[in-house]
Amino acid sequence: MKKTLTLIITLLVSIALVFANGSKENTTTESSTNKVLRVAMECGYAPYNWTQPTDANGAVPIADSNDYANGYDVMMAKYIAETMGYDLQIVKLDWDSLVPAVQSGVVDCVIAGQSITSDRLQMADFSSPYYYASIITLVDKDSKYANAKGLSDLAGASCTSQMNTVWYDVCLPQIPDAKILPAQDSAPAMLVALASGRVDLVCTDMPTGQAALVAYPNLKLLDFSGSDDDYKVSQEEINIGISVRKGNTELLNAINDALSHLTVDDFNSMMQDAIAAQPLAN
Protein backbone atom coordinates (compact mmCIF):
# COMPACT_ATOMS: atom_id res chain seq x y z
CA MET A 1 0.00 0.00 0.00
CA LYS A 2 2.85 2.35 0.93
CA LYS A 3 4.61 1.54 -2.35
CA THR A 4 1.42 2.26 -4.31
CA LEU A 5 0.88 5.53 -2.44
CA THR A 6 4.47 6.54 -3.10
CA LEU A 7 4.07 5.85 -6.82
CA ILE A 8 0.87 7.90 -6.95
CA ILE A 9 2.53 10.85 -5.16
CA THR A 10 5.56 10.64 -7.44
CA LEU A 11 3.29 10.59 -10.50
CA LEU A 12 1.30 13.62 -9.28
CA VAL A 13 4.51 15.58 -8.58
CA SER A 14 5.85 14.73 -12.03
CA ILE A 15 2.65 15.90 -13.69
CA ALA A 16 2.75 19.15 -11.69
CA LEU A 17 6.35 19.78 -12.74
CA VAL A 18 5.49 19.17 -16.38
CA PHE A 19 2.68 21.72 -16.26
CA ALA A 20 4.85 24.19 -14.39
CA ASN A 21 7.66 23.86 -16.90
CA GLY A 22 5.22 24.07 -19.75
CA SER A 23 3.79 27.29 -18.34
CA LYS A 24 7.29 28.78 -18.03
CA GLU A 25 8.18 27.82 -21.58
CA ASN A 26 5.02 29.40 -22.92
CA THR A 27 5.73 32.63 -21.06
CA THR A 28 9.31 32.74 -22.35
CA THR A 29 8.24 32.00 -25.89
CA GLU A 30 5.59 34.67 -25.77
CA SER A 31 8.09 37.21 -24.43
CA SER A 32 10.78 36.23 -26.93
CA THR A 33 8.40 36.75 -29.86
CA ASN A 34 7.89 40.43 -29.01
CA LYS A 35 9.24 42.47 -31.89
CA VAL A 36 12.03 44.89 -31.04
CA LEU A 37 12.70 48.22 -32.74
CA ARG A 38 16.49 48.78 -32.66
CA VAL A 39 17.16 52.52 -32.77
CA ALA A 40 20.63 54.05 -33.08
CA MET A 41 21.70 57.46 -31.78
CA GLU A 42 24.79 59.12 -30.32
CA CYS A 43 23.40 59.46 -26.80
CA GLY A 44 25.55 62.57 -26.53
CA TYR A 45 23.78 65.31 -28.48
CA ALA A 46 21.48 67.21 -26.11
CA PRO A 47 18.66 68.00 -26.34
CA TYR A 48 18.14 65.40 -29.07
CA ASN A 49 19.76 62.60 -27.10
CA TRP A 50 22.09 62.10 -24.15
CA THR A 51 23.41 59.53 -21.67
CA GLN A 52 22.46 59.50 -17.98
CA PRO A 53 23.10 57.07 -15.09
CA THR A 54 19.47 56.40 -14.10
CA ASP A 55 16.04 55.93 -15.66
CA ALA A 56 14.88 59.34 -14.39
CA ASN A 57 12.39 61.26 -16.56
CA GLY A 58 11.50 58.19 -18.60
CA ALA A 59 15.02 57.32 -19.77
CA VAL A 60 15.53 54.02 -21.62
CA PRO A 61 18.36 51.50 -21.03
CA ILE A 62 21.18 51.59 -23.58
CA ALA A 63 21.98 48.17 -25.06
CA ASP A 64 25.10 46.49 -23.60
CA SER A 65 25.51 49.29 -21.06
CA ASN A 66 24.61 50.19 -17.50
CA ASP A 67 23.60 53.68 -18.63
CA TYR A 68 20.33 55.11 -19.92
CA ALA A 69 19.41 57.31 -22.88
CA ASN A 70 17.01 60.23 -22.87
CA GLY A 71 16.15 63.29 -24.93
CA TYR A 72 13.87 64.29 -27.77
CA ASP A 73 14.99 61.38 -29.97
CA VAL A 74 14.34 58.90 -27.16
CA MET A 75 10.88 60.38 -26.59
CA MET A 76 10.16 60.03 -30.29
CA ALA A 77 11.55 56.48 -30.41
CA LYS A 78 9.36 55.48 -27.46
CA TYR A 79 6.28 56.94 -29.13
CA ILE A 80 6.96 55.22 -32.46
CA ALA A 81 7.76 51.84 -30.88
CA GLU A 82 4.63 52.00 -28.73
CA THR A 83 2.49 52.98 -31.72
CA MET A 84 3.89 50.03 -33.69
CA GLY A 85 3.47 47.64 -30.76
CA TYR A 86 7.21 46.97 -30.54
CA ASP A 87 9.65 46.88 -27.66
CA LEU A 88 12.41 49.50 -27.90
CA GLN A 89 16.16 49.01 -27.84
CA ILE A 90 18.52 52.01 -27.90
CA VAL A 91 21.93 51.42 -29.52
CA LYS A 92 24.66 53.98 -28.78
CA LEU A 93 26.95 54.72 -31.74
CA ASP A 94 29.33 57.46 -32.91
CA TRP A 95 27.90 59.97 -35.37
CA ASP A 96 29.81 58.58 -38.35
CA SER A 97 28.68 55.02 -37.54
CA LEU A 98 24.96 55.77 -37.64
CA VAL A 99 24.26 55.51 -41.38
CA PRO A 100 26.51 52.45 -41.88
CA ALA A 101 24.68 50.72 -39.03
CA VAL A 102 21.28 51.17 -40.67
CA GLN A 103 22.70 50.24 -44.09
CA SER A 104 24.10 46.96 -42.76
CA GLY A 105 21.00 46.09 -40.73
CA VAL A 106 22.74 46.30 -37.36
CA VAL A 107 19.90 48.62 -36.36
CA ASP A 108 16.43 49.16 -37.80
CA CYS A 109 16.54 52.94 -37.91
CA VAL A 110 18.45 56.02 -36.82
CA ILE A 111 16.71 58.71 -34.77
CA ALA A 112 19.53 61.12 -34.08
CA GLY A 113 18.77 64.64 -35.25
CA GLN A 114 19.79 63.89 -38.84
CA SER A 115 18.85 66.44 -41.47
CA ILE A 116 17.39 64.98 -44.66
CA THR A 117 20.15 65.94 -47.10
CA SER A 118 20.49 64.75 -50.68
CA ASP A 119 23.75 62.99 -49.77
CA ARG A 120 22.10 61.02 -46.98
CA LEU A 121 19.14 60.18 -49.21
CA GLN A 122 21.56 58.33 -51.47
CA MET A 123 22.56 56.12 -48.54
CA ALA A 124 19.27 55.57 -46.72
CA ASP A 125 15.55 56.23 -46.95
CA PHE A 126 14.09 58.92 -44.69
CA SER A 127 10.77 59.45 -42.98
CA SER A 128 8.80 62.65 -43.13
CA PRO A 129 10.30 65.27 -40.77
CA TYR A 130 9.94 64.71 -37.04
CA TYR A 131 11.35 68.16 -36.30
CA TYR A 132 11.81 71.41 -38.23
CA ALA A 133 15.02 73.12 -37.14
CA SER A 134 16.36 76.59 -37.89
CA ILE A 135 20.07 77.49 -38.02
CA ILE A 136 21.60 79.78 -35.39
CA THR A 137 25.02 81.00 -34.22
CA LEU A 138 26.51 80.78 -30.74
CA VAL A 139 29.11 83.26 -29.47
CA ASP A 140 30.50 84.31 -26.10
CA LYS A 141 28.48 87.08 -24.43
CA ASP A 142 31.61 89.22 -24.17
CA SER A 143 32.72 88.56 -27.75
CA LYS A 144 33.06 91.39 -30.25
CA TYR A 145 30.54 89.44 -32.31
CA ALA A 146 27.90 89.39 -29.55
CA ASN A 147 25.80 92.14 -31.16
CA ALA A 148 26.00 90.83 -34.72
CA LYS A 149 22.81 91.38 -36.74
CA GLY A 150 23.74 89.17 -39.68
CA LEU A 151 26.47 87.07 -41.27
CA SER A 152 28.35 90.12 -42.54
CA ASP A 153 28.93 91.19 -38.93
CA LEU A 154 30.70 87.86 -38.31
CA ALA A 155 33.31 88.51 -40.99
CA GLY A 156 36.75 87.14 -40.16
CA ALA A 157 35.60 85.11 -37.17
CA SER A 158 37.23 81.80 -36.31
CA CYS A 159 34.63 79.07 -36.23
CA THR A 160 33.85 75.37 -36.21
CA SER A 161 30.93 72.96 -35.93
CA GLN A 162 30.19 69.24 -35.89
CA MET A 163 31.59 67.14 -38.72
CA ASN A 164 29.37 65.92 -41.55
CA THR A 165 26.60 68.40 -40.78
CA VAL A 166 24.95 71.15 -42.78
CA TRP A 167 26.26 73.54 -40.13
CA TYR A 168 29.88 72.83 -41.02
CA ASP A 169 29.63 71.93 -44.69
CA VAL A 170 27.10 74.52 -45.88
CA CYS A 171 26.70 77.29 -43.31
CA LEU A 172 30.18 78.22 -42.09
CA PRO A 173 31.52 78.89 -45.62
CA GLN A 174 28.82 81.59 -45.97
CA ILE A 175 30.50 83.75 -43.30
CA PRO A 176 32.72 86.31 -45.09
CA ASP A 177 36.45 85.57 -44.66
CA ALA A 178 35.69 83.01 -41.98
CA LYS A 179 38.62 81.17 -40.41
CA ILE A 180 37.10 77.69 -40.47
CA LEU A 181 38.89 75.32 -38.11
CA PRO A 182 38.69 71.51 -38.38
CA ALA A 183 35.27 70.02 -37.68
CA GLN A 184 34.55 68.56 -34.26
CA ASP A 185 33.51 64.93 -33.91
CA SER A 186 30.47 65.69 -31.74
CA ALA A 187 28.17 68.49 -30.65
CA PRO A 188 29.59 68.53 -27.09
CA ALA A 189 33.12 68.86 -28.51
CA MET A 190 31.94 71.75 -30.67
CA LEU A 191 30.53 73.56 -27.63
CA VAL A 192 33.69 72.97 -25.61
CA ALA A 193 35.72 74.55 -28.42
CA LEU A 194 33.60 77.68 -28.15
CA ALA A 195 33.38 77.81 -24.36
CA SER A 196 37.15 77.37 -24.01
CA GLY A 197 37.84 80.25 -26.41
CA ARG A 198 39.42 78.19 -29.17
CA VAL A 199 36.94 79.68 -31.67
CA ASP A 200 34.85 82.84 -31.87
CA LEU A 201 31.64 81.08 -32.83
CA VAL A 202 29.92 77.85 -33.72
CA CYS A 203 26.98 77.22 -36.02
CA THR A 204 24.26 74.79 -34.98
CA ASP A 205 20.46 74.44 -34.89
CA MET A 206 18.01 76.15 -32.55
CA PRO A 207 17.36 73.22 -30.12
CA THR A 208 21.09 72.52 -29.72
CA GLY A 209 21.69 76.23 -29.16
CA GLN A 210 18.92 76.52 -26.58
CA ALA A 211 20.26 73.51 -24.72
CA ALA A 212 23.79 74.94 -24.84
CA LEU A 213 22.65 78.12 -23.08
CA VAL A 214 21.61 76.00 -20.10
CA ALA A 215 24.98 74.27 -19.92
CA TYR A 216 27.02 77.39 -20.76
CA PRO A 217 25.34 80.55 -19.40
CA ASN A 218 28.19 82.69 -20.77
CA LEU A 219 27.11 81.99 -24.35
CA LYS A 220 24.74 84.06 -26.48
CA LEU A 221 22.45 82.79 -29.23
CA LEU A 222 22.29 84.82 -32.45
CA ASP A 223 19.25 84.18 -34.66
CA PHE A 224 19.31 85.95 -38.04
CA SER A 225 16.03 84.39 -39.21
CA GLY A 226 13.91 86.74 -41.27
CA SER A 227 16.81 88.91 -42.38
CA ASP A 228 18.48 88.97 -45.79
CA ASP A 229 21.82 88.35 -44.06
CA ASP A 230 21.03 84.86 -42.75
CA TYR A 231 22.39 81.42 -43.64
CA LYS A 232 21.02 80.21 -46.97
CA VAL A 233 19.87 76.63 -46.60
CA SER A 234 17.20 74.50 -48.25
CA GLN A 235 14.34 72.91 -46.35
CA GLU A 236 15.85 69.46 -46.89
CA GLU A 237 19.00 70.61 -45.15
CA ILE A 238 17.23 71.68 -41.96
CA ASN A 239 14.31 69.23 -41.76
CA ILE A 240 15.12 66.40 -39.34
CA GLY A 241 14.13 62.85 -40.30
CA ILE A 242 14.44 59.20 -39.33
CA SER A 243 16.62 57.04 -41.57
CA VAL A 244 15.96 53.39 -42.44
CA ARG A 245 17.67 50.90 -44.73
CA LYS A 246 16.95 51.59 -48.40
CA GLY A 247 13.98 49.58 -49.59
CA ASN A 248 12.56 48.93 -46.11
CA THR A 249 9.20 50.38 -47.07
CA GLU A 250 7.27 48.43 -44.43
CA LEU A 251 9.15 50.06 -41.57
CA LEU A 252 9.26 53.45 -43.29
CA ASN A 253 5.48 53.42 -43.80
CA ALA A 254 4.90 52.40 -40.18
CA ILE A 255 7.11 55.25 -38.93
CA ASN A 256 5.42 57.78 -41.21
CA ASP A 257 2.02 56.59 -40.06
CA ALA A 258 3.01 57.16 -36.43
CA LEU A 259 4.41 60.62 -37.22
CA SER A 260 1.25 61.59 -39.11
CA HIS A 261 -0.64 61.72 -35.80
CA LEU A 262 1.69 64.43 -34.42
CA THR A 263 1.65 68.14 -35.24
CA VAL A 264 4.42 70.74 -35.35
CA ASP A 265 3.12 71.99 -32.00
CA ASP A 266 3.55 68.45 -30.62
CA PHE A 267 7.14 68.41 -31.90
CA ASN A 268 7.92 71.77 -30.30
CA SER A 269 6.30 70.80 -27.01
CA MET A 270 8.31 67.56 -26.84
CA MET A 271 11.50 69.45 -27.63
CA GLN A 272 10.89 71.93 -24.81
CA ASP A 273 10.31 68.99 -22.45
CA ALA A 274 13.64 67.53 -23.57
CA ILE A 275 15.48 70.81 -23.01
CA ALA A 276 14.00 71.07 -19.52
CA ALA A 277 14.90 67.46 -18.68
CA GLN A 278 18.52 67.45 -19.86
CA PRO A 279 20.86 66.77 -16.91
CA LEU A 280 22.50 70.22 -16.86
CA ALA A 281 19.05 71.87 -16.76
CA ASN A 282 18.31 70.40 -13.33
Order of alpha helices (4+ residues) and beta strands (2+ residues): alpha-beta-beta-beta-beta-alpha-beta-alpha-beta-alpha-beta-beta-beta-beta-beta-alpha-beta-alpha-beta-alpha-beta-alpha-alpha
